[in-house]
Amino acid sequence: MTRGIVEAFSAGSVTSTSIMANGLDWENAVRLARANRKLGVGIHLNLVQGRPLLRVPTLTDPATSELYPLGALARRAILGRIDAGELEAETRAQIERVRGAGIGVTHLDSHRHAHAMPGIFPVVARVAAESGVRVIRIPREPLGINTLDAGATSRKVVLEWAVGAARALPLPSPLVTTDHFRGISLQGGTHFASRLRRALDTLEPGSTELMVHPGHVDSSLAAQDPYTAPREIELAELLSAGVRERLARGDIELVSFADL
């Protein structure tokens, strides 16, 4: 939840965001969420960066007491070295912290899509359902989009495997997700504008989550995520007259996760 997201929301091109309960910019994120009540806000579950809210030894590096980075967490999850009780408690604590700040939670996604991994997804999905969080992101997207982007294709392959290995689909009731997801295929700095407009022109019937990362680069952002400079490019495009006019054409209905 950042100033750039609020700007894109005010321009009418973004309808939902998510907030990291253990993020460095927590207080500012809460302030922005409270000031923009019509913007849908979900949980950006963070299991891979910084410190957790609780003491969870199987999720944290004993040398630093910080959460394992994504690669190490994935290995531990696959090898069964994550305590389900600790994972459940941390997930629940992050959801409750956001709600405790007076923010309604519309959905759950996660930092680096960590929730989609085998050994993690079943626990997170159960906690979400028990906590009344009805919508959860399933980060699967067609491999045939932007096939020349090797980095994006490899990430999509890994996520496709993870979702399958986690047996995430079909979702257990009462959880739901969007019919389609596009996000990794949109990233690409200077390519973002053409990729976004092509995505808008080729949306399939049903609901589609378009995951974007608008933002202003500052020290707080740089400390939390290496994806920095492209955020300014994404924000400029989401604020552009071209995108706003395309969205206003009438063949696309913008909704938030609360509407699913």
N, C-alpha and C positions, 0 to 999 in steps of 0.2 A: 504494500500500500504506500504509494509515493505521490509527490506533487504532480509528476507527469501523468500518472493514472487518472488523477482528479481532472487534469486539463482535458484528457481524451474523453472522459466521462461527460464533462461539461460541454464538449463539442458534439456529443451525441454518437461517438464512434466506439465507446466502450461501455458495457453494461454491468460487468462483474469483475471483481478482483478477489484476492485472498490475502490474509494477514498472517505473519509469522509470529507466533506467541512468544518465542524465545529469540527474536531478532534484535539486532543492535539498535534499531530505530523504533522500538515498540511504542514508546509514548507518543511520538509524532504520528505513527500509523493510526493509533487509536483516535487521536485528535482529528485526523482527516476523515476517518470513518464516521465519527460522530457528527461531523459537519456536513456529511454528504449521505444522508440517510436513505436516499433513493438508489444509491449504488449498492448492488448486491455484494456482500462480503462473505467469503468462505474461510476455511482453515487452510493455511499453507503449512502443512505438517512438516516440521523440520527434524529429521533424524540424522543429518549428515554434516552439520556445521555448528560450531560454537558449543555452548553448554546447554544441557537439557534443563528442564524445570525441576526434575527429581533426581535422586541418586539411582542410576541405572547402570550398574557395572558392566553388563554384557553389551551395552550400546556405546560405551565410552572407553577411550584409551587410558589405561591406568597411569601413564606417564604425564598426561595433561588434564585429565578429567573432562576432556572435551569429546564430543561425539565423533565416532569414527567417520572418515570421509567415505564417499559413496563406494569406491572400490573395495575397501576393507569391510564395510558394512555388508555389501553383497556377498563377499566370500563367507563371512560369518553366518549370514542368513542361509546360504546354500548348505553349509556344513552343520546347520542346526545348533549354532553356538549363541543364539539370541534367546534369552529367557522370555517366554510369552507373557508372563506376568509383568515384567518390567516394561515391555513394549506396550502392553495394554495400559499400564498406569501412566506412562509418559504421553501416550496419545490422548488419553482421557484428560490429563492435566492441561494439555495445550488447548483442547476444545473448551474446557471449563474456564481457562484464563480469558479467552476471547469473549465468551459469554458473560463472564464476570465483569468485563469492562463495559457492558451494556450494548454489545453488538450482536445482532441476530446473525446466526450462522446459516448460510444458504447451501453450502456444499463443502466438500473436502478434496483438496489436491495436495501435492507435496513438493518439497524442494528436491530438484533433480529426479522427480518421479519415483522416489524411493519407496513409496507405499505400494507400488506395483510389483515389487519383487516377491518371489516365492519365499515362504517363511515369514513374510511381513504382511502381505495383503490380507490373508484370512483374518488375522487379528485386528488390523486396522478397520476392515470392513465391518466386522462384528461390533467393534466399539462405536463406529460411526452410527450404525443402525440402532444400537442401544441408547445412544445419546440423542437420537432424533435428528441426526444429519442424514437426510434422505438421498442426496445426490453425491456421487463420487466420480472422479475423473478416471476414465480408462484411456491411457495414452497410446492408442493404436491408430496408425494412419497408413494409407496405401504406400507400398514401396515404389510404385511406378511414378510418383511425383518427384520431379527434380532428380532424376537418377544419376546425373553427372556430378551431383554434390555428394562426394564419397563420404564425407563426415556425417552428413545428415542421414544418409542411407544406412550407415553402420549403426547409428543410434536408434533408428527405427527398427532395424533387425533385432537389436538387443532388447528393445522394449516389447516387440512382438513375441520374442521368446519368453521374456519375463511374465507377460500377461498369461501366456499359455501354460507355463510351468506353475504359475500360482493358481491356475484353474479359476481365474477371476470371472470368467463368463461361462454360463449366464449368471448374472448377479443374483444373490439371494434376496428374496423379498424382505423388507420393503425398499431396498436400494434401487436406484435408477441411475442411468448415465445418459449422455447425449447419444444420438444415433451415429454421429460421426465426430471425428476429432482431427483438427489440422493445427500444427504448431511448429514442429521441428522443420517441416517443409517450408515454413514461412521465413525462418531465420536466414540471415545471409547479408546483413549490412546493406550495401547499395542495391542488392537484388530484392530487398523487402518490398518495395513499392510495386514492382511488376508481379511478384509472387502473390501479394495480397489481392491485387486487382484481378488476377487470374482466378484466385480462389473464390472471390465474390461472384465472378461470372460463371463459375462451374459448380456451385453448391448443389448437392444432391437433395432430394426431398427429405423432409424430416428436420431434426435439430442437429446443428453442427457447432461445436465449440471451436472458435478460432483463438488460439493461445498467442497473445502478443506480449511484448515487453517494453512499453513506452516508459521513458524516464529521463531525468536529468542526471548526468554523471557528477557525483560528488564523493567526498571521502567515505561517507557511510556506505554508499552503494559499492564502491570499489573494495571496501573491506569485506563485503558479504558475497560478492559474485564477480567472476572475471568477465561476464557478459556486460560490457559497459558501453563503449562507443556506439554499437548498433542500436542501443536504446534511444539515443537522440534521433537517429534516422527513423526509427519506427514511430516515435512520437510526432515528428514532423509530417510523416505521411498520414497518420491518423487524424491530424489536425487539418490536413489539406482540403481545399475546396473540392478537389476531384473525388476523394473518398467520401466526403460528406454528401456530395451530389449523387454518387453511386448508391449510397445507402438510402437516400431519399427517393429513389426511383419508384419504389412501391412493390418490387418483387421479393424483397427481403424483409422479414419481420425481426426486429431486434428484441430479444428477451433476456432475462437473467435466469440463473439457475433456480431461483424461487418459482419460476413459471413452469418448470418441467413437471 
